């Protein structure tokens, strides 16, 4: 059955996320660390949500599984899970949080746009649909991550100044580096199943983003041909599993790359458009404004 817009909430900001799940309003607009031992405010059980945010969750005594596209995270043993933006997440059957503890780190991609981490984060396998199991942590490893999460929480709750974002991104980078080390240990012992259609689509899209300057703007037909399926089938599959069709995935990837280029380089708007594969800069500017509410020039100026 296809997922329609009425079937899920779209969460575009950290505040949207906190409001949807009944957590306290975040102090920082782009990052929050939530204490999972503190129950959220009473509210109707939240339904499926399309989160345009990164999530890192360390859960103890969580009884249940969380849907992650067509797979699920099983927290029965492992305790650390990761979710990338643009992916539909929901509960998978009964969930018992009565003894839940741990923390939930939520951050917006815009936090990283001007930093090398904005590019590096796409290389972390644990944010991919291909991984459906939570990370198993030794006690010592968990202590390290708990300390880093606590530092992020303290910094995010401080009044912002000229150094706030630099400090947050540096601490986040360190946390993800440790997670990558721990996951690498687990990857050496886990059995990786064959790539499915969604995993291959994500890999192709990531490859385009990494080499955008060397190829024209990709079309839905391009990805369908590469995956040996029809454009309609590919879009239906993606909409069912993620809540977004192929074109929406392409636009999202392009916009995130565009934001990074606008904030981390001195390229002109036209040069940025050509770097992304646009034949006409005007089309790039129209797409950017339709999705963000700002022209590329306005976005660059407001972010600086």
Secondary structure, DSSP 8 states (H G I E B T S, - for coil): ----GGGSEEE-SHHHHHHHHT----SSSSEEEEETTS---S------EEE-SEEEEEEES-BSEEEETTEEEE-SS--EEEE-TTEEEEE-S--B-TT-EEEEEEE-GGGGTTSTHHHHGGG-GGGSTT--B-B---HHHHHHHHHHHHHHHHHHTS---TTHHHHHHHHHHHHHHHHHHHHHHHHTTS------HHHHHHHHHHHHHHTGGGS----HHHHHHHHTS-HHHHHHHHHHHHS--HHHHHHHHHHHHHHHHHHH----HHHHHHHTT-S-HHHHHHHHHHHHSS-HHHHHHHH-
